[in-house]
Amino acid sequence: MKKLLVIAGESSGDIHGGNLVREIKKIDPRIEIYAAGGPKMEDAGATLLVDLVQHAVVGIVEVLKHYREFRNIFDQLLAFLDREKPDAVILIDYPGFNLRFARAAKRKGIAVVYYISPQIWAWAPGRIKEIQETVDQMIVILPFERDIYEKAGVRAAFVGHPILDILREDAGDDFRSRYRIAPDDRVIGLLPGSRKYEIRKILPPMLEAAVILKGSMPDLKFFIAAADARNKKLVEGIVSQYPLDMVVCDDVHAVMKHARLCMVASGTATVQTAFYLTPMVIVYKVAFINWLLARMLIRIPYIGLVNVIAGKKIIDEFIQFGARPDRIAAAVRDLLDNNKKYVSVTNELRVVKERLGTPGASARAAREVVNFLGETCKR
């Protein structure tokens, strides 16, 4: 009986892990799958060893604050390797934890598959050596990543972006009628991230920008899409401090699709918004020490994944001290008022969407995993 351990430490990784688990089970239902992740992988048929998603944090400061928790989880999963001896470990993104675990698994003679690559092209390029030494199979979701790994001698397969398996072109077709939005009203979406720490840092400047915009554009209707329903009360508490009539909902994809424009926290949400060809501005803030370290490590001129995939800056980014409400509001107003620029950004997003590949990434990744298991078990 083949056995796998899948590790994903964030909500987006749990979603992609859930789809991967489901597709692996379709190919071979006999494979036993255990997970450190969240409810999506458990719902897909994995045995959840620990809910790692609920411990998700950003940056070195937050990691240090919760070091003992992470150390206990790490040790618990190492004990699982010793006890159950899985045929392979599948690591999904989450490089701070997962690359360390890859090394530990390798020392125990367990094969390592990495799905959704650490962003070594953006920062910490030295990690490629660590990956060479610890990862047996890399499964990447961006086309240029395969070339990076193959040049470094790492076996890699490009499967396309898994968000294409979870996004629907017809998301929220009744959105405007359900929320009684008038035909002339323009929806502005606020997507402040899925982690509590992100929300506390990023949502306030977004809301302040919304207050500025509402003063001169009364036809704007603001919707906050809470990516994780468990954060809805936190979001509502922050919103209550601002003089805005705003809807907080969990219809994330519907907001992305039906918004005229979105303010988006840097991350996967920017790619999801691009899928719906909705122009956006990117907003991001972290603790000062995290920002300082990031400035030293980042090797590319922008951090928004949409800009990275485009290979140029097509979306304005407001990062750390640049995340000033007046500047964010000015950029939003410029896009709303300048139809030529708005159409140009939409066309650039169409190119980004094409570069994501075609639907079926989760199924292709599952096939890579099962094929790899077949090869490994023959050795």
N, C-alpha and C positions, 0 to 999 in steps of 0.2 A: 504494500500500500504506500503510494507516494504521499509525502507530507510537506507542506509549505508553511512558512511564517511570513506574513506581510506586515510591514511597519509603515504607517503614515501618521504624521504628527499634527496635521492641520486639517481644517474642515474641507478644503478643496482637495487635498490628498485623500481624505476619507471617501469623498464622492468618487474620485477616479479609481481608488482602490476597490470600492464597492462594485463598480462596473467591471473592473478587471476580474474580481472574484467570480462574479456572475458568469462572465464569458468563459473562464477556466472550467467552471462547473458544467457548462454546456458541452464543452469538448470532452471532459472526462469527470463525471460526477463522483468517481471513486477517490479522487484526490482529496485528502484531508487538508483543510486550510485553517490556520490559526492566525489571529491578527492582534496587533497593538495599533489601535486606530480609533474608530468611532462607530456610531450607529449604522452608517451606510454599509460598512463592510459586514457588520453583524447581520443586517437585514438580507444581505446578498448570500449568506450561508456560511460565513466564517465564524469560528468560535472565538469570541472576543476575550483576550487574556487581560487587557487593561485598556481603559478609555484614555488614550494618549491625547486625543484632540482637546479634551477639556483642560489640559495643561498647557495649551499652546501659548507661547509668549514671543515677543520680538526683541532682538538686540541683547548684547552682552550683559547689560545691567539687569534686565528681567531674568535672564538665564541664571545669573549668579544668585539672585534672590531666591530662586526655586531650585538651586543646585541639588539639595538633598533629595527632593522629590524625584528629579530626573535620575539621580544616581540609583535610587531604590528601584525605579522602573527598569533602568538599564540592567541592574543585577538580576532582577526578576526574569527578564528576557534571556539573559545568559544562562540562568538556571534551567529555563525551558529548553535551550539548545542542548544542554548536557543531558537532560532527562529524556527528551523526545527525539533528538537527533534528526531534525527535518532534512529532506533532500536538498533544499535550497531556502535561502532568505530572499524575499523580494522587498527592496527598499524603495519608497516613493517620496521623491523630493526630500525636504527636511534635512539638509546636509549636516547641520551642526551635530545632530544626534546620529543620523544614519551612517555617515562616513566613519565615525568611531565604532559603530556597531559592525560595520562591514569588516573592519580590521579584526575585531574580536571574533567574528564568525569565521573569518579566513584562518585564524590561528587554530580554530577547532576543526578545520578541514571541511567546513560547510560551504557549498557553492553560493555565490552572491550575484543576484540579478538586480540592476538598478533601473527603475522606471521613472521617467521625468527627471532629467539630469540636473545636478547642481549647476548654477549659472556661472561656470568657471570662465565664460567669455566676458562676464561683466566684472568679476572680482575674484581674488584669490586664484589666479591661474596656476599657481604652484600645486594646487590640489590634483592636477592631472596626474602627477606622479603617484599620489596616494591611490587614485582610482586605478591606475595601471597595476598596482600591486595587490589590490583587494577586490576588484569587480571583474567577474567572469563574463558577464553579458550586460551591455548598456542598451536600454530601449529609449530612444529619444523622440521628442514630439515637435522639434523645430528642425527644418531641413539642413541648416548650416551646422548643427551640432554633430551630425554623423561624420562630416568631414574632419572636424576637430578631433574626434576620438579615433577615427581610423588612422589619421596621420600619427597619432600617439601610440598606435599599436593595440588599441582597445577594441574588442569586438563590439560593433554597434549596429543597431537596426533602427531605421526611421519608420514610424507608424502613423504619423499625423497627430494633430492635437485632439485629445479626448473630449474637449469641451464641445466638439461638433456632435458628440453622441448624447449630450444632455440638453442642448439648446434647440428650441423649436421655432421655426419661422413664424408660426401662427400664435406665439405666446400672448396670452391675454387679449384675445380678439374682442372681448367685451369690456376691456379696461376702461375706456372712456365713458361708456354707458353705466358701468358698475359704480364708478366714482362721480358720476354726474358732471363730467367735464364738458363745458360748452364748446361748440365747434371752433370758436375764435381763441379759446384759451390755449396757451403754450405750456406744456409740462416740462418742468426742470427736475431731473432726478438727482438725488444726493446718495452716493454709495460710499459710506465711510469705513468700510472694511468689516471683517467678521470677528476680529478679536476685540475684547473689551479695552485693552490698552490702546489699540489703534483708534477706536471710536472716541475715547476721551481726548485724544490728541488732535484728531483730524476733523471731527464733526463741528466743534465750535467755530473755526475759521470758515467752514462751509456755510454755517448758519448765519454768521455775520455778513458774509458776501450776499446771502439770500436777502437779508434785511435791506442792504444797500440797493440791490436790484429791484426789490418790490416797491421801493420808494418812487422809482421812475418808470416801472413797467408793471402796472397793476394787473395785466392780463396773464401774468406768470402764475402757475400753480405748482407748488413744491411738494415732491413726494420723497420721503426717505425710505429706501429699500434696506431693510434689516436682513442681511445675508444669513444670519443665524437667529432663529426665532427666540432663542434663549436670551438674546441681548435686547429684546424689544423694550423691556422696562427701563433699561439703562438709557436707551435712545430717547424714549419718551420723557425721562427725567431731565435730560440735557435740553431737549426741545422746549420744555415748559419755561425755560429761562429766557426765551426770546419772543419778541412780539410778532409772531408769525402764525398764520393759519396753515398748518402743515399736516399732511397725512403720513403716518408711519405705517408701513405695510410690509408683508413678506413676499409680495409679488415681484421679486427681483428682476426676473427676465422680462416681465410685462413692462416694468418701469423703464428698463433699458431700451426696449423696442419702441414704446410709445412716447418717450421723452423727446422733446425737440433738441435737448442737450443735457448732458450729465456732468456732475462734478464727481470724480471717481478717485478712490484711494489707489495708489500704485499697487499693481499686482495682477492676478488673473482676471479680476473684474474689468480691467481695461480691454482685454482681449474679448471677453464676453460682450462688452458694449460695442466693440468693433464689429463683431459678428452681425449685429443689427444695424450696422452702418450709421450709428448715432454719434455725431460729434461730441467731444468731451473736453474737459480740462482735467489734468491730473494734480492731485493734492496729496502731500505726504509730510508727516512730522513724526519724529521719534525723540527719545531722550537725548540730551546734548552729547553725552559721551558716545552714544551709538552713532549719532550723526558724524561726530569727529572721526571715529574709526572708519565709518563708511567712506568718508571723503578720502581717507588715506588708501583705501583698498580698491575702490571702484575704478575700473580702467576704461569706461566708455563715457561719452559726454552727456548721456541721458539715462534715466532709470526706468522710464515707462516701457513696459514690454511691447506695447504697440509701436513705439518709436524704434525699439530694437529690431523688431521684425521688419519694419519698413526700411531700416537701414539709414534713416534720417529722421530729423525732428518734424513730425507732422502734427503733433499735439503739444500744446503748451503745458509745461510742468512747473508747479509751484511747490518747492521743496524746502522744508525746515524754515529758515528765516524769510525765505521768499514766499511762504504760504501766508501772505497778508491778504485780509479780506478785500481791501480796495483793489488790489492787483487782480485777484481772482474774479471779482465782479466786473472789472474792466474787460478782461479777456472774454468772459461770457457774453457781455453786452456787444462786444465787437463781432463775435460769431453770429449772434442773433440779428444784428443790424446789417451785416455785410453778407448779402446773399451769395455773391461771387466767391468769397472766402469759404462760406459754409458748404457750397457745392464742391469746391476744391478739396476740402477736408473729407467729405463723404466719398469722393472718388479715390482718395488715398487709402481710406479704410477698406474700400472694395478690394484693392490690391493686397492689403494685409490679410483679409479674409481668404483670398485665393491661396495665399502662402501657407495657410494652416493645414492644407491637405483636404482630404475627403472624409465623410463620416465612416465609422467603422474602426477607429483607432483602438478602442478597447478590445475588440475582437482580434485585431491583428496583433496587439500586444500579448493577448492570451495565447495565441498560436505560437508566438516566439517563446513564451515561457514553457509551454507544453513540449515544444520541440527541443528546447534546451534541457528540460528534465529527461526526455528520452535519451539524449546524447549522454548526459551525466550518469544516468543509471547503467549505461552500457560499459562505462569505464571500469 
